Amino acid sequence: MTILVGYASKHGSTESTATSVAQRLREAGHVVELRRLDRIDSLDGYDRLVIGCPVYASRWYGPGVRFLKRHERALRRHSERLWVFTVGGGPTIPAGANDVVAPFAPVEHGYLRGRIDRGELNIIERTMIRAARAPYGDFTDPSAVEAFADRISESR
Ligand SMILES: Cc1cc2nc3c(=O)[nH]c(=O)nc-3n(C[C@H](O)[C@H](O)[C@H](O)COP(=O)(O)O)c2cc1C
């Protein structure tokens, strides 16, 4: 299959996850294009569309929301080829992510945990993390990332 893996990422962990998904799909024999969402013009010609976006303050990160709006018609038309993953720091997917993705009815909306690295954050972000009492750390689960990619590979 020819597969587009598109991602938005502010601090790099969704980019890392998208890269791992793309690599796993390539290892399974697929032709994969890995691109930032704001560098995607057309969704034509792909057998699968895989879209990843992180959560900030319980909402999908802006570039991800803008991508969904920009390509709304094409994405809705091809929901049977659409796979989405949200990346967050917490143990469960924030409701705001479901709200924005559900109208597109993807085959799967996966939740994959990412990384919160204090050294990468500005003072406002650190204050938000402190207020939310969220822990810093790398919560990436490589086996969950691989399993997500494998479900795409195995889909028909
Ligand atoms: C300021 C800030 C707010 C965040 N808010 C949430 C949140 O509401 N829910 C959540 O699950 N994760 C939250 N996170 C964690 C991010 O979703 C996580 O670090 C993600 O991996 C970031 O992806 P990126 O590195 O691709 O930008 C927050 C992180 C920061 C720095």
The ligand as a MOL file (V3000), in Angstrom:
LIG
                    3D

  0  0  0     0  0            999 V3000
M  V30 BEGIN CTAB
M  V30 COUNTS 31 33 0 0 0
M  V30 BEGIN ATOM
M  V30 1 C 1.8550 22.9930 28.2860 0
M  V30 2 C 1.4950 21.5700 28.0690 0
M  V30 3 C 0.1610 21.1560 28.1960 0
M  V30 4 C -0.1800 19.8130 28.0040 0
M  V30 5 N -1.4890 19.4300 28.1550 0
M  V30 6 C -1.8060 18.1280 28.0610 0
M  V30 7 C -3.1550 17.6780 28.2910 0
M  V30 8 O -4.0600 18.4650 28.5290 0
M  V30 9 N -3.4110 16.3420 28.2300 0
M  V30 10 C -2.4280 15.4410 27.9460 0
M  V30 11 O -2.6970 14.2310 27.9070 0
M  V30 12 N -1.1490 15.8300 27.6910 0
M  V30 13 C -0.8260 17.1390 27.7550 0
M  V30 14 N 0.4540 17.5420 27.5170 0
M  V30 15 C 1.4580 16.5460 27.1450 0
M  V30 16 C 1.7180 16.5510 25.6250 0
M  V30 17 O 0.5660 16.1520 24.9190 0
M  V30 18 C 2.8820 15.5890 25.3590 0
M  V30 19 O 4.0480 16.1240 25.9540 0
M  V30 20 C 3.0980 15.3580 23.8760 0
M  V30 21 O 3.9930 14.2720 23.7490 0
M  V30 22 C 3.6560 16.5850 23.1810 0
M  V30 23 O 3.8430 16.3040 21.8140 0
M  V30 24 P 4.9100 17.0750 20.9160 0
M  V30 25 O 6.2630 16.8820 21.5710 0
M  V30 26 O 4.8360 16.3950 19.6000 0
M  V30 27 O 4.5170 18.5080 20.8430 0
M  V30 28 C 0.8220 18.8670 27.6930 0
M  V30 29 C 2.1510 19.2910 27.5410 0
M  V30 30 C 2.5000 20.6170 27.7280 0
M  V30 31 C 3.9340 21.0200 27.5890 0
M  V30 END ATOM
M  V30 BEGIN BOND
M  V30 1 1 1 2
M  V30 2 1 2 3
M  V30 3 2 2 30
M  V30 4 2 3 4
M  V30 5 1 4 5
M  V30 6 1 4 28
M  V30 7 2 5 6
M  V30 8 1 6 7
M  V30 9 1 6 13
M  V30 10 2 7 8
M  V30 11 1 7 9
M  V30 12 1 9 10
M  V30 13 2 10 11
M  V30 14 1 10 12
M  V30 15 2 12 13
M  V30 16 1 13 14
M  V30 17 1 14 15
M  V30 18 1 14 28
M  V30 19 1 15 16
M  V30 20 1 16 17
M  V30 21 1 16 18
M  V30 22 1 18 19
M  V30 23 1 18 20
M  V30 24 1 20 21
M  V30 25 1 20 22
M  V30 26 1 22 23
M  V30 27 1 23 24
M  V30 28 2 24 25
M  V30 29 1 24 26
M  V30 30 1 24 27
M  V30 31 2 28 29
M  V30 32 1 29 30
M  V30 33 1 30 31
M  V30 END BOND
M  V30 END CTAB
M  END
